[in-house]
Amino acid sequence: MKIKDITPDWLKEVWLWRIPIEFDDDKLTDEAIQFYIDSAISRAELLLDISIRPKTVENETYDYRVEEWMGGYGYVQLNTRPAIEVISMDLNVITSIINIPKEWVQLKKKSAQVTLIPYYGTLASANIGNQLLLFMPLMATSTYIPQILRVSYTAGIGCDENAPDLLAQLIGMNATTGVLNVLGEIALGGQAALAGYSIGIDGLSQSVSTTASAENAAYGGRIRQMEREMTEVVKTLRQYYYGLSLVGA
């Protein structure tokens, strides 16, 4: 689903179904729920080390390593993934800036990997002239040139692009735990963490015990269940964006 479709109405319909959000004519507002959604998106970005909402990264620099270009195509692993679009890519030579034609740039959005496929069309040739051809011998004879590549790009997930459903699940569960932490404190007659109460009138008494306590609110069980699920979802999503980590023994 699209990130823009993760709204308070969606959260109430999918994750807060049958959970009362009104007490004594006082209602948890959509603005408050949106705050928890925004917080959940930010937390997901930190947990997964990705960018979800689009942001512009300007003039990020990269080193040239011959082993990454030996196949004949330029290769750059952008620092922030996923990526939506490469705005510009340059070779930052001491005496000048050589702009690489956008027609050459191929972007793998999920992994934020850039490769170059040079071709000599009329537009490309006009843009680049002979500068790159003069510089190619240096790249061909050097195994490493620091900070010579400069890339500006838009990171994140496009507004009209579908995000993995598992990512929407992580954001939804994260936002829901924040909402339930608030609602759980007032779910039992507006009393925070009420473990039980007694009513006595003219020698008659009634006692009610609940599962709530100072450390266990009304929705504590549901919150803990979602927290366990989120741990596994984070592992799966990190593999989706970064692949399996290989560790040598």
C-alpha positions as CSV (number, residue, x, y, z in Angstrom):
1,M,0.0,0.0,0.0
2,K,1.0,3.6,-0.3
3,I,2.5,5.4,2.7
4,K,0.1,8.3,2.2
5,D,-2.8,5.9,2.8
6,I,-1.6,5.2,6.3
7,T,-4.1,7.6,7.9
8,P,-6.0,7.8,11.2
9,D,-9.1,6.3,9.5
10,W,-7.0,3.4,8.3
11,L,-5.5,2.8,11.8
12,K,-8.9,2.9,13.4
13,E,-10.4,0.5,10.9
14,V,-7.5,-2.0,10.8
15,W,-5.7,-1.8,14.1
16,L,-8.1,-0.1,16.5
17,W,-11.2,-2.0,15.5
18,R,-13.7,-2.2,18.4
19,I,-11.3,-0.3,20.6
20,P,-13.3,2.6,22.2
21,I,-11.6,6.0,21.7
22,E,-14.3,8.1,23.5
23,F,-14.7,8.5,27.2
24,D,-17.2,10.8,28.9
25,D,-17.9,12.7,25.6
26,D,-14.1,13.2,25.2
27,K,-12.6,11.7,22.0
28,L,-9.1,11.0,21.0
29,T,-8.7,13.2,17.9
30,D,-7.4,12.3,14.5
31,E,-4.6,14.9,15.0
32,A,-3.4,12.9,18.1
33,I,-3.6,9.6,16.1
34,Q,-1.7,11.2,13.2
35,F,1.1,12.2,15.7
36,Y,1.5,8.5,16.6
37,I,1.6,7.6,12.9
38,D,4.3,10.2,12.2
39,S,6.3,8.9,15.2
40,A,5.9,5.3,14.0
41,I,7.2,6.2,10.5
42,S,10.2,8.0,12.1
43,R,10.9,5.0,14.3
44,A,10.6,2.6,11.4
45,E,13.2,4.6,9.5
46,L,15.6,4.4,12.5
47,L,15.0,0.7,13.1
48,L,15.4,-0.3,9.4
49,D,18.1,2.4,8.5
50,I,16.0,3.5,5.5
51,S,14.2,6.6,4.3
52,I,10.4,6.3,4.0
53,R,9.2,9.8,3.4
54,P,10.8,11.5,0.4
55,K,13.8,13.7,1.1
56,T,16.4,15.3,-1.1
57,V,20.1,14.5,-0.6
58,E,22.4,17.0,-2.3
59,N,26.0,16.6,-3.5
60,E,26.8,13.3,-1.6
61,T,30.3,12.3,-2.5
62,Y,31.7,8.8,-3.2
63,D,35.1,7.4,-4.0
64,Y,36.1,5.7,-7.3
65,R,37.3,2.1,-6.8
66,V,38.3,0.3,-9.9
67,E,36.9,-3.1,-8.7
68,E,33.4,-1.5,-8.8
69,W,33.8,-0.4,-12.4
70,M,35.7,-3.4,-13.9
71,G,32.6,-4.7,-15.6
72,G,32.5,-1.6,-17.8
73,Y,29.6,0.1,-16.0
74,G,29.9,2.7,-13.3
75,Y,28.6,1.5,-9.9
76,V,27.6,3.5,-6.9
77,Q,25.9,2.3,-3.8
78,L,24.0,5.4,-2.5
79,N,24.1,5.9,1.3
80,T,20.4,6.2,1.8
81,R,18.0,3.6,0.5
82,P,15.5,3.2,-1.1
83,A,15.8,5.9,-3.7
84,I,13.2,7.5,-6.0
85,E,15.3,9.4,-8.5
86,V,18.9,10.5,-9.3
87,I,18.7,14.3,-9.8
88,S,22.3,14.7,-11.0
89,M,25.6,12.8,-11.1
90,D,29.0,14.5,-11.6
91,L,32.7,13.8,-11.8
92,N,34.3,16.4,-9.5
93,V,37.6,17.0,-11.2
94,I,39.9,19.5,-9.7
95,T,39.7,21.9,-12.6
96,S,36.0,21.4,-13.6
97,I,32.8,19.5,-13.0
98,I,31.8,17.0,-15.6
99,N,28.1,16.3,-15.7
100,I,27.1,12.8,-16.5
101,P,24.0,12.7,-18.8
102,K,20.9,11.5,-16.9
103,E,20.2,9.2,-19.9
104,W,23.2,7.1,-18.8
105,V,22.1,6.7,-15.2
106,Q,20.2,3.5,-14.3
107,L,18.8,3.3,-10.7
108,K,17.7,0.3,-8.8
109,K,15.2,2.0,-6.4
110,K,14.9,-0.6,-3.6
111,S,18.7,-1.1,-3.1
112,A,19.6,2.5,-4.2
113,Q,22.3,1.2,-6.5
114,V,23.4,3.3,-9.5
115,T,25.0,2.0,-12.7
116,L,26.0,3.9,-15.9
117,I,25.2,2.7,-19.4
118,P,27.1,5.1,-21.7
119,Y,25.8,5.7,-25.2
120,Y,26.6,8.4,-27.7
121,G,23.2,9.8,-28.7
122,T,23.1,13.4,-30.0
123,L,21.8,14.8,-26.7
124,A,24.3,12.9,-24.5
125,S,27.2,13.9,-26.7
126,A,26.2,17.5,-26.7
127,N,25.9,17.5,-22.9
128,I,29.2,15.8,-22.1
129,G,31.4,17.0,-25.0
130,N,34.9,15.6,-24.9
131,Q,35.6,16.2,-21.2
132,L,34.8,12.7,-20.0
133,L,36.7,11.1,-22.8
134,L,39.8,13.1,-21.7
135,F,39.3,12.0,-18.1
136,M,38.7,8.3,-18.8
137,P,42.4,7.5,-19.1
138,L,42.9,8.6,-15.5
139,M,40.1,6.4,-14.3
140,A,41.5,3.5,-16.4
141,T,45.0,3.7,-14.8
142,S,43.9,4.4,-11.2
143,T,42.6,1.9,-8.8
144,Y,41.3,4.5,-6.3
145,I,40.3,8.1,-6.6
146,P,38.8,9.7,-3.4
147,Q,35.6,11.8,-3.4
148,I,35.5,12.2,-7.1
149,L,31.9,11.2,-7.7
150,R,29.1,13.5,-6.6
151,V,25.4,12.6,-6.6
152,S,22.2,14.4,-5.8
153,Y,19.1,12.3,-5.4
154,T,15.7,11.9,-3.9
155,A,15.6,9.2,-1.2
156,G,12.5,7.5,0.2
157,I,9.4,5.9,-1.2
158,G,7.5,7.9,-3.8
159,C,4.0,9.2,-2.9
160,D,2.4,7.1,-5.7
161,E,4.6,4.0,-5.2
162,N,3.5,1.0,-3.3
163,A,5.5,0.2,-0.2
164,P,5.8,-3.4,1.1
165,D,2.7,-4.4,3.0
166,L,5.0,-5.6,5.8
167,L,6.3,-2.0,6.2
168,A,2.7,-0.7,6.5
169,Q,2.2,-3.4,9.2
170,L,5.2,-2.3,11.1
171,I,4.1,1.3,11.0
172,G,0.6,0.4,12.0
173,M,1.6,-1.8,14.9
174,N,4.0,0.9,16.1
175,A,1.4,3.6,16.0
176,T,-1.2,1.4,17.7
177,T,1.0,0.6,20.7
178,G,1.4,4.4,21.3
179,V,-2.4,4.9,21.1
180,L,-3.2,1.9,23.3
181,N,-0.7,3.0,25.9
182,V,-2.9,6.1,26.3
183,L,-6.3,4.5,26.0
184,G,-5.3,1.6,28.4
185,E,-4.9,4.0,31.3
186,I,-8.4,5.3,31.0
187,A,-10.3,2.3,29.7
188,L,-11.6,1.2,33.1
189,G,-13.9,4.0,34.2
190,G,-11.2,6.6,33.6
191,Q,-8.9,5.2,36.2
192,A,-5.3,4.8,35.4
193,A,-3.9,1.3,36.0
194,L,-6.9,0.2,38.2
195,A,-6.1,-3.3,39.5
196,G,-9.5,-3.5,41.3
197,Y,-12.1,-1.7,43.2
198,S,-14.8,-2.3,45.9
199,I,-18.2,-0.7,46.4
200,G,-19.9,-1.0,49.8
201,I,-23.5,0.3,50.7
202,D,-25.3,-0.6,53.9
203,G,-23.4,-3.7,54.6
204,L,-23.4,-5.0,51.0
205,S,-20.2,-4.9,49.1
206,Q,-19.0,-5.8,45.6
207,S,-15.4,-6.2,44.5
208,V,-14.1,-6.2,41.0
209,S,-10.6,-7.3,40.0
210,T,-8.9,-6.6,36.6
211,T,-5.7,-7.5,34.9
212,A,-4.5,-4.0,35.1
213,S,-1.8,-2.8,37.5
214,A,0.9,-0.2,37.7
215,E,2.8,-2.2,35.1
216,N,-0.1,-3.7,33.1
217,A,-2.7,-1.4,31.6
218,A,-5.9,-2.6,30.0
219,Y,-4.4,-3.4,26.6
220,G,-1.0,-4.6,28.0
221,G,-1.4,-8.1,26.5
222,R,-2.2,-6.8,23.0
223,I,0.7,-4.3,23.2
224,R,3.2,-7.0,24.2
225,Q,2.0,-9.3,21.5
226,M,2.5,-6.6,18.9
227,E,6.0,-5.8,20.2
228,R,7.0,-9.5,19.8
229,E,5.6,-9.4,16.2
230,M,7.4,-6.2,15.4
231,T,10.8,-7.8,16.3
232,E,10.3,-10.4,13.6
233,V,8.9,-7.9,11.1
234,V,12.0,-5.7,11.5
235,K,14.3,-8.6,10.8
236,T,12.4,-9.5,7.7
237,L,12.3,-6.0,6.4
238,R,16.0,-5.4,7.0
239,Q,16.7,-8.5,4.9
240,Y,14.4,-7.2,2.2
241,Y,16.2,-3.9,1.9
242,Y,19.8,-5.0,2.7
243,G,19.9,-8.7,2.0
244,L,21.3,-11.4,4.1
245,S,24.4,-10.6,6.1
246,L,27.2,-13.1,5.6
247,V,29.6,-13.6,8.5
248,G,32.8,-15.6,8.1
249,A,33.8,-18.0,10.8
